[in-house]
Amino acid sequence: MLLPPLSAIPPWVVSLDDYEGLAKERVEAGVWAYLCGASGDEATLAENREAFGRIKLSPRIFRDLSSASTALTLFGREYAHPIFIAPTAFHRMFHPEGELATVLGASAMESCLTVSTSASTGIEDIVSQATVPPWFQLYIQPDRGFTAELVKRVEAAGCGALVVTADAPLSGLRNREQRAMFRVPAGIEAVNLRGMKAVPPSDRVFGSELLASVPVWKDLEWLRSLTGLPVILKGVIDPEDAVIAADEGVSGIVVSNHGGRTLDTVPAAIEVLPRIADRLEGALPLLMDGGIRRGTDILKALALGASAVMVGRPVIHGLAAAGATGVAHVLKILRTELEIAIALTGRATLKEVDRSVIW
């Protein structure tokens, strides 16, 4: 299926912030609160973006850029650029074609989609439409038997990696959602979780069945024993946890505070990234997400120790605004901005990007 022409998108949409404004016009208010809200006072949500602005780049001149490329190898697979799509739930809330439109737009821009556990489309259908094998984001469910079967299903479908989210054993209190009285719309569900034994709801936190089943490090070891896929741990903020994860044998880490959606008033992911990179000293690949809106943000993350980045909300803005074309255009904007930023700092390849890029 071919993408609709970019002429279907208003000519004034030239940045990711422009897409956010356009998407807001096309999304129901409660769903918008779900997408854009975060926990508590949303301090971490704001800090994720503001922290990038405090980091300055150092341009260089008269450098040889004749062999410029953004290509990289990650977990044994080659990628055209370091812009990956972060896991986000229920894409059908934002566009009728849901994750199928997202993966089409991602494929058009040679980007890897990480499919959420709470995707509103079956994993097999998504993978069948991808030109770059998607990754699958996994919450270790209280129903461990179902979790094991889901891992086998994901591997059989052809996913390229398993991204285990560790920072959300409980949902954060998202006051913006609460005020909007958000509920997942009828007819939309986490289809890949059908048949799973549910945990009874509780009005308590401590003493609840959910808290009793929260994963611990031995569950990660168990999970790794189930699959030959690279296992990437997502949601690491404390450098000590990064060291433990490396010792536990994970293939990579995503430095992330869950977009500010779990615990509020934690540091920005970009602020934490160099601390974790320093502790691990290249022991395993790092990715990061949270607050990326410009190609310059991506370059700063690469300079501070990331091999690649993940982008979440802006991709959904593109999806809501213009379906697959919007997703592709968001990724194209970021890729173009990144290439310009790399060139203007005098680097030709990602291997040349280091902390000397930072002023």
C-alpha positions in Angstrom: 0.0 0.0 0.0 1.4 3.4 -1.0 1.4 6.3 1.4 -1.0 9.2 0.6 0.9 12.3 -0.7 2.4 14.8 1.7 0.2 17.4 0.0 -2.6 16.0 2.3 -0.8 17.6 5.2 -1.1 21.4 5.7 2.0 23.2 4.4 2.5 24.9 7.7 3.2 21.5 9.4 7.0 21.5 9.4 8.0 20.5 12.9 6.9 18.0 15.6 5.3 20.7 17.6 3.2 21.6 14.5 2.0 18.0 14.4 1.1 18.2 18.1 -1.2 21.2 17.4 -2.8 19.5 14.4 -3.3 16.3 16.2 -5.1 18.0 19.2 -7.8 19.2 16.8 -8.5 15.7 15.7 -8.5 13.7 19.0 -11.3 13.5 21.6 -10.5 15.4 24.8 -10.3 12.4 27.1 -8.1 10.5 24.7 -5.9 13.6 24.4 -5.6 13.7 28.2 -4.5 10.1 28.1 -1.9 10.7 25.4 -0.3 13.9 26.7 -0.8 13.6 30.4 1.6 12.3 33.0 1.7 11.6 36.7 1.1 14.1 39.4 2.0 17.7 38.6 3.7 16.5 35.4 7.1 18.0 36.5 9.0 15.1 35.0 7.1 15.5 31.7 8.2 19.1 31.5 11.7 18.4 32.6 12.2 15.8 29.9 12.0 18.5 27.3 13.5 21.4 29.2 16.7 19.5 30.0 17.5 19.3 26.3 17.4 23.1 26.1 20.1 23.4 28.7 22.6 21.3 26.6 24.4 23.2 23.9 26.1 21.9 20.8 29.6 22.8 19.5 29.6 23.4 15.7 32.8 22.6 13.7 33.8 23.8 10.2 35.8 22.5 7.2 35.2 18.9 8.0 35.1 16.1 5.4 31.4 15.0 5.1 31.7 13.1 1.8 30.9 9.7 3.4 28.2 10.9 5.7 25.8 8.3 7.0 23.5 7.6 10.0 23.7 3.8 9.6 24.3 1.7 12.7 24.4 -1.9 13.8 22.4 -2.8 16.9 21.9 -6.3 18.4 23.3 -7.9 15.3 21.0 -6.1 12.9 21.7 -3.1 10.6 19.5 0.0 10.8 19.4 3.0 8.5 19.3 5.5 11.3 19.1 5.6 15.1 15.4 6.8 15.4 13.2 4.0 16.8 9.5 4.2 17.8 8.8 3.8 21.5 6.0 1.5 22.6 2.7 3.3 23.0 -0.7 1.7 23.6 -4.0 1.5 21.7 -3.1 3.2 18.4 -6.7 2.6 17.2 -7.7 5.3 19.6 -5.9 7.8 17.4 -6.6 6.4 13.9 -8.9 3.7 12.6 -6.0 1.7 11.1 -4.1 1.8 14.4 -0.8 0.0 14.5 -1.1 -1.0 10.9 -0.9 2.6 9.9 2.0 3.2 12.3 4.0 0.3 11.0 3.4 1.4 7.4 4.7 4.9 8.1 7.7 3.4 10.0 8.5 1.1 7.1 8.4 4.0 4.7 11.2 5.6 6.7 13.1 2.4 7.5 12.3 2.8 11.2 11.8 0.1 13.8 8.5 0.1 15.6 8.3 -1.3 19.2 4.9 -2.8 19.6 3.2 -2.2 22.9 1.9 -5.1 25.1 -1.3 -3.0 24.9 -1.4 -2.7 21.2 -4.9 -2.7 19.7 -3.8 -4.9 16.7 -2.5 -8.5 16.8 1.2 -8.8 16.7 1.2 -11.2 13.7 -0.7 -8.7 11.6 1.7 -5.9 12.5 4.8 -7.9 11.8 3.4 -9.0 8.4 3.3 -5.4 7.3 6.7 -4.4 8.5 9.9 -4.1 6.3 12.0 -3.6 9.5 11.3 -6.4 12.0 9.4 -4.8 15.0 10.5 -5.2 18.6 7.9 -6.2 21.2 7.5 -4.4 24.5 6.6 -6.7 27.3 5.2 -6.2 30.8 5.9 -9.4 32.8 2.3 -10.2 33.7 1.1 -11.6 37.1 -0.1 -14.6 35.0 3.5 -15.9 34.3 2.2 -18.8 32.2 0.4 -16.5 29.9 3.6 -14.3 29.7 5.6 -17.3 28.7 3.2 -18.2 25.9 3.1 -14.6 24.7 6.9 -14.5 24.5 6.8 -17.7 22.3 4.1 -16.1 20.1 6.1 -12.9 19.7 9.2 -14.8 18.7 7.3 -17.0 16.2 5.8 -13.9 14.7 9.2 -12.6 13.7 9.9 -9.8 16.2 13.6 -8.7 16.4 13.9 -8.1 20.1 12.0 -8.2 23.4 11.8 -4.8 25.3 10.9 -5.5 28.9 9.4 -2.5 30.7 10.5 -2.4 34.3 9.5 1.0 35.6 5.7 0.6 35.7 4.8 -2.3 38.1 2.0 0.1 39.1 0.4 2.8 37.0 1.2 6.4 38.1 -1.6 8.6 39.2 -2.3 10.7 36.1 -4.4 13.5 37.4 -5.0 15.0 33.9 -6.6 11.7 32.9 -8.6 11.5 36.1 -10.0 15.0 35.5 -11.0 14.1 32.0 -12.6 10.9 33.2 -10.7 9.0 30.5 -11.8 5.5 29.6 -10.5 3.3 26.7 -13.3 3.6 24.1 -15.6 0.7 23.5 -14.3 -1.7 20.8 -10.7 -1.0 21.6 -8.7 -3.5 23.7 -5.2 -5.0 24.3 -5.9 -7.8 21.8 -2.6 -9.6 22.5 -3.6 -10.1 26.1 -6.9 -11.9 25.3 -7.2 -15.0 27.5 -4.9 -13.8 30.3 -6.0 -14.4 33.8 -6.8 -10.9 35.3 -5.9 -9.6 38.7 -8.9 -8.7 40.7 -9.3 -4.9 41.1 -8.4 -3.4 44.5 -8.7 0.1 46.0 -5.5 -0.6 47.9 -1.9 -0.5 46.9 0.0 -2.2 49.7 -1.5 -5.7 50.3 -3.0 -5.9 46.9 -2.6 -9.0 44.7 -1.0 -6.9 42.0 1.8 -5.7 44.3 2.4 -9.2 45.4 3.1 -10.3 41.8 5.5 -7.4 40.9 8.5 -8.8 38.9 11.9 -9.0 40.5 15.4 -9.7 39.1 14.9 -13.5 39.1 11.9 -13.0 36.9 14.1 -11.4 34.3 16.4 -14.4 34.5 13.4 -16.6 33.9 12.3 -14.5 31.0 15.7 -14.7 29.3 15.6 -18.5 29.6 12.4 -18.5 27.4 13.8 -16.8 24.3 16.7 -16.4 22.0 15.7 -12.8 21.2 17.8 -9.9 22.6 16.2 -8.8 25.8 16.4 -5.1 26.3 15.5 -3.6 29.7 13.4 -0.4 29.5 12.9 2.1 32.3 16.3 2.3 34.0 17.1 5.6 35.8 19.4 4.7 38.7 22.9 3.8 37.6 23.0 1.0 40.2 20.1 -0.7 38.4 22.0 -0.4 35.1 25.0 -2.2 36.6 22.7 -5.0 38.0 21.0 -5.3 34.6 24.4 -5.7 32.8 25.4 -8.3 35.3 22.1 -10.1 34.7 23.0 -10.4 31.1 20.5 -8.2 29.3 21.3 -7.2 25.8 20.7 -3.5 26.2 19.1 -0.8 28.3 16.6 1.9 27.5 17.2 4.9 29.8 13.7 6.2 30.4 11.3 7.6 33.0 8.3 6.3 31.1 7.6 9.8 29.7 6.8 11.1 33.2 3.8 8.8 33.4 4.8 6.7 36.5 6.7 8.5 39.2 6.7 12.3 39.1 9.7 14.5 40.1 12.4 12.1 38.8 15.2 13.4 36.7 15.0 13.9 32.9 16.2 10.9 31.0 18.8 12.9 29.1 20.2 14.1 32.4 20.6 10.5 33.7 22.0 9.1 30.4 25.6 10.2 30.8 25.8 8.9 34.4 24.6 5.5 33.3 27.0 5.5 30.3 29.9 6.4 32.6 29.1 3.5 35.0 28.7 0.9 32.2 31.7 2.0 30.2 30.3 0.6 26.9 29.4 -2.8 28.4 26.2 -2.8 26.5 24.2 -0.6 24.1 22.1 2.2 25.6 19.0 3.8 24.1 16.9 6.6 25.7 13.5 8.1 25.3 11.7 11.1 26.8 11.3 14.6 25.5 12.8 14.3 22.0 11.3 16.8 19.6 14.2 17.8 17.4 17.1 16.2 15.5 19.4 18.2 17.8 17.9 16.4 20.8 18.8 13.1 19.1 22.3 14.3 18.5 22.7 15.3 22.1 21.5 11.9 23.3 24.0 10.1 20.9 26.8 12.4 22.2 26.0 11.6 25.8 26.1 7.8 25.4 23.1 6.5 23.5 23.4 4.2 20.5 19.8 5.2 19.4 16.7 6.9 20.7 13.0 6.1 20.9 10.3 8.6 20.1 6.8 8.0 21.4 4.2 10.8 21.7 5.2 12.7 18.5 4.7 9.5 16.4 1.1 9.3 17.8 0.6 13.0 17.0 1.6 12.2 13.4 -0.7 9.1 13.4 -3.7 11.1 14.7 -3.1 14.0 12.3 -2.5 12.1 9.0 -2.3 8.3 9.6 0.6 6.5 8.0 1.7 9.6 6.1 1.8 11.6 9.3 4.0 8.9 11.0 6.3 8.8 8.1 6.5 12.6 7.9 7.3 12.9 11.7 10.2 10.4 11.2 11.4 12.2 8.1 11.4 15.6 9.9 13.5 14.1 12.7 15.9 12.2 10.3 16.5 15.4 8.2 17.0 17.5 11.3 19.5 14.9 12.7 21.5 14.7 9.5 21.7 18.5 9.4 22.8 18.7 13.1 25.4 16.0 12.6 26.8 17.7 9.5 27.0 21.1 11.2 28.9 19.7 14.1 31.4 18.3 11.6 30.7 14.6 12.0 30.2 12.2 9.1 29.1 9.1 10.9 27.5 8.1 14.3 30.9 6.6 15.4 32.3 10.1 15.3 29.7 11.5 17.6 31.0 11.8 21.2 30.9 14.2 24.0 33.1 16.7 22.1 29.9 17.5 20.2 28.6 19.1 23.4 29.8 22.7 24.2 
